């Protein structure tokens, strides 16, 4: 029988599972909102992926846990940092990848990858909501666009506005002031993205700007953020079809070969 492994990425906002067959074929994936019970949510998401793949838990050679809640998975056979898993997943999607910018719900990270696929350097923003999905969520709520509508709104901007603060609380106050002044939602949304992009670009510069470069995590679903960061760094950021799954993909691959 073919050998299968699962990668389970328990993030602060979403939990993702990828089931991979030996040889690199992705047999199935699943995703759901995270809950205060990461073990239960992780098992449910993994079971969803296994059902799609036509497998059972006993068919798995390994379950590799990663992400914010990886320590809370009693059924994981191994736990690996999200830095390592994202680097591995990026190299699967884009052979020769040298840089990953991952923007999740509660943290963001820039990872520089050696030519052989190993992590060379990384920088993280994990102590402040600015530069993370949480920042975007607060601004989307304030502007009334919803998170999915914030990026497209920013792309429609016709003029540049300035948001000077990188702190979520102060930036929200600036947004409220701009709304009160009658500024357009599209222009404010783009100003939000520009402020966040400056923070992300600075983090990438800490590890060194290089290509090929991938943008992963839920933040990669915001097209105005992707465009703004790429423009600041003068590079093309590759967004994979399901950018939230890159960590789980890398974890599944690590489980297959122990790499």
N, C-alpha and C positions, 0 to 999 in steps of 0.2 A: 504494500500500500504506500502511496505517496506520503511524504513527510510534510506536516503542516505546523505552522507557528502563528501565534497571535501577538499583536502589539496593542497595548491598551494605554492610551494617553488620557489621564484624568486631569483635566484643566479646571480652572476656577469657574469657568462659565459653561464649558461643554466637555463631554466625555466622548472619546473617539476610539473605535476598534478597527483593526485591519487584520484579516486572516490571509496569510500568504502560504503558497505551496512552494516546496523546494524547487528551485529553478527560477524563482522570482515572480511567478504569476500571482496576482492578487485575486484570491478566490471570493472575497466579500469584504464589505466595510459597513459600519453603522455609526450613528452619532446621535447623541441626546443631550439635553441640558443637564448640567451637573446639579447635584443636590447635596444637602448636608450629610448624606450617607454615601460616601464615595465607594465603599465596598459593594453595596447593593446596586448602585447605579452602574458601576463598572461591570458587574456580573450580568446585569440585564442587557447592557449594550453589547457585551461580548456574546451573550446568548443570541441576540438579534443577528449578529454577523454570522455566527455558526449556523443558524437556521437558513440563512440565505445560501451559505456554502454547502448545505446538506451534510453538516458535520455535527459531532457532539464533543463535549469537553474532553472526553477520553481519547479523541483522535488527535489532539494537539501534543506535539513533542515539547512545546514550551509556551509559556505566557509571560511576556516581558512587559512589566509595568513602567510607565514613565509619567512625567508631568507632576503637577502640583500635589496630587493625591496618591502618588505611587506607593508610599509607605503604608497606605491603608488597604492594600489589596492582599488579603490572606492567601488567595489562590495563585498569585503570581509566583512563577518559578525563579524569576530574576527581576531586579529593579535597576534601571539605568537612567542617568540624568537626561533631561530633555535636550541639553546641549549636544550630547553625543548622538541622540536619536535624530534630531533635526539635521545634523550634518550628514548622517548616513542616508536619511530619507531624501535629502536634496541631491546627493550623488546618484541615487537610484533614478530619480526623475530627470536629472540633467548631468550625465557623466562629465566629469571634469569641473563640476561646480566648485567655486572658490569662496563664495560669500553667501550667507543666509541672514536676512533680516526677518525676524519673527515677532509679530505683534499679537499678543494674546489678551485675554480679558484683564489680567492683573499685573502682567509684566511684559516687557519687550526685551529682545536680545539681538545682538549682532554677533555672528559667528564667522570667523575666517577659517577656511579649510585648506589644509595642505594638498599638494598635488595628488597624494595617495589616498585622500579622503578622510584623513584624521583631522581632529580639531587642532588648529594652530594657535588661536587666540579667541577670546570672546569678551563681550561687555554686556552688562545687564542693567536694566532699569526695573528694579523690583521693590522699591521703597516709596514710590510716588505714583499716583494714578496718571499723571501727565505722561503722554507717550504710550498709553495703553488703550485697550478697548473700553475700559471704564471711562476714560476721558471722553471718547467719542459718544458713549452712551449718555453721559450727562448732557453733552451739548445737543445731541439729537432730541433729547427730551425737552430741553429749554427752547429749541427752535421749532418743535412740533413736527419734525420731518420723519421721525422714526429712524432707527439705525440704518435700515436698508435704503432709505431715501436721502440720507445725509451726503453720501458720496456723489450721486447724480446731481444733487442740488449744487454742490460745489463746482462741478464741471460746467454748470450753466452761468457761472459768475461772469459779470461784465466789467467789474472794476475791483481794484485791490483795496482792502481795508486792513487795518493793523490791529492785531491782538498781541500785546507786549508780554503778558504774563504766561509763564509755562506751568504755573500752579493751577490745578483744576478749579479750586474754589475762586481764586481771583479771576481766572479766565472766564468762568461762568458769569461773574459780575460784569466783566467787560461786554460779554455777549448780551446780557440783559440791557445794558446801557445802549448798545448799538440798536437793539430792537426798539427801545424807547425813542431813539433819535430818528426812527423811520427808515433805517437802512434795510435793504432787501435781504431776504432769507438766504438766497443763493450767494450773495456777496459775503455775508457773515459766515456761512458754512465754509466757503473757500478760505476765509481768514483763519478759521479754526484749524483747517487742514494744514495751512501754511505754518502756523505756530507749532503744531505737532510735528510736521515734517522737519522743521529746524532742529528739534530735539532729537529726532531719530537719526538725522544725518550726522549730527555731532557724535552720536554713539557709534555709528558706523565708522567714522573717521578715527575713532580710538583704536580700532582693530586694523584699519587700512582698507581703502576703497579698491576693489578689484572685481573682475568679471571672469566667468559668468556669475551672476548674482540672482538669487531667488528671494521673493517676498512671500512669506508664509504666515499662517495663522489667520484668525478671523479678520484682522486689520487689512489683510490683502484683498478682501472683498470690497474695499472702499477705493474706487478708481481714482478719486481726486488725491488721496493720500499717496497712492502708488506713483501717480504722475508728478506730484510735488516733490517727493523724496528723490525720484530719479532725476528730476531737473536740477535739484540742488547738488547732487553728487556727479552729474554729467555721465550717468550710466543708464543702461536698460535693465529694468528690474523684471525678471520673469515671474509671472504668477501662474502656478500650476492649476489645473482644473478644479481640484478640491484642496485649497491651501491649508485647511484646518487639519488634514489627515497626514501631513508630512511626518510629524513626530511618531505617530502610531505606525506608519509605514516603516520608518527606520527601526523602530523597536521590533517589529515582526521579523525584519531581515536579520537583525542581531540575534534573535532567538534561533534562527535557522542555522547560522554558521558560527555563532559565538564571537563574531567580530566586533 
